[in-house]
């Protein structure tokens, strides 16, 4: 029996193994991924984003507990964006949810891209399918609010929670980072701090101004995650959002968009690989040298690769 | 006379016009870009990143003033990542540096990607070339610390300043966002707040642990930008970094890497466009429909596009 089939049968070890293979970018598991894809579509995928220090991990911990109390199974994927600069994730698993780790209705996993640039969003997308196929009702994806994979990861989720804290939430710059447009639910965490009123006022004003009127109006909620305050109303809103997007036909459109983006991302990756293989690494290096020495603009280098024109090493021929 | 030539002659209006055309993604300016590329290579490109609320804009304002006092010309590019979700930048120009705006030795510009996803890094790269060719000694690029373009923009700069504030800088999560690896200089801004000692200790400890020993050891500096404190030592460090990377041959390697990334990004974009044009939008839509309805995994869809295999609408042929 293949891993994907085992996962569909509820095998947690198979799920863990499959996610590792996904992280490795192992191409031999493609039939498994196709099988997973066919078995997915049950879970609500919930993205949680926000600045470092906003308390995302604690909030997710409490959300997971809250969902469990309501009889839902919960998967958690913590995305640790390894830097493209060195290829390594800085630290290992980052969520320690001891009281949840023995619960068979919870599956927690942290992911890294293992030096595969741009691969984290792709891998996360497949990992959500694993947890979905495993039968998790809610799959929570945590990403840190910095790094290029942020938006890409948010593309693969159904419901985006944006976590802010007082004193940052009311800063004009926070509003410019594009978070207003991606958020389905805004959470002011650490709401026992000063400045919560101002943060809420400002967020709501901005949402009023920016958001299109649709079937869903992004609410602003307050939590104090480390005291477990405000968790139940937040879970109610997460459920309500899921109801709305399923009832209003939004989910299907969302799935199409998700698939479209995923196909395009993969296509970019594969197309470039095959073009470069055809062009040859030595020719490519020579070409880059010409760009670095200002003889060619990057546009012209791309043209050369696409038209399979070999770089010329003679300088006098380079200047046109 | 072309725009690029005018820019090289110090024409500020031509520079502004050229950056607008770059933002528009207008392909007709490619000869101008090639000319610009040939005329660039003089300026130190300085990236400033950090969480919303860290005080980046104020700090950049003071840095620009400080560089001016030392007789350097300064360009500032504020990158406003328009959300890929709606295609629109939220607000317009965000830096208001009134005392600098009448100084002919300063050129300030904010950029948006105008709905061209992934285009902001590319456009920013060409915009730095404009300011470089215009004769600016220092070009400061500001990006907000959230969004997918962050890392891509940091690829086009020589010196990365990471701005943190006390109370966030010492948070364990801040360290996980990969910022340690991209920073050349760390700045604890708002250093008159509580927690500055702890933030500095923690940052230095992490840097000690994480950074490779090289010719440059990323320092941790303190500033209170709105009181103009700590600006001169920061400028000294920025200059010192520029000296080191030029003397140690790092700059050439950096230029190669910059060019390499830029060519690859452009290549992805162009390769996908030409593949999709060839495949046909209707066939592509049908294919995406198959993926969304779980008949095909994204991998198989990509395979179909690369091998130019038209999607089959008959269901029985879809299941293999």
Interface residues (C-beta under 8 A of the other chain):
Chain A: X30 X33 X34 X37 X38 X40 X41 X51 X52 X53 X56 X57 X80 X81 X82 X83 X84 X85 X86 X90 X91 X94 X144 X145 X146 X147 X148 X149 X150 X151 X152 X167 X168 X171 X173 X174 X175 X176 X177 X178 X179 X180 X181 X182 X210 X252 X255 X256 X258 X259 X260 X262 X263 X264 X266 X267 X268 X269 X270 X271 X272 X274 X275 X287 X288 X289 X291 X292 X294 X295 X296 X297 X298 X299 X300 X301 X302 X305 X306
Chain B: X30 X33 X34 X37 X38 X40 X41 X51 X52 X53 X56 X57 X80 X81 X82 X83 X84 X85 X86 X90 X91 X94 X144 X145 X146 X147 X148 X149 X150 X151 X152 X167 X168 X171 X173 X174 X175 X176 X177 X178 X179 X180 X181 X182 X210 X252 X255 X256 X258 X259 X260 X262 X263 X264 X266 X267 X268 X269 X270 X271 X272 X274 X275 X287 X288 X289 X291 X292 X294 X295 X296 X297 X298 X299 X300 X301 X302 X305 X306
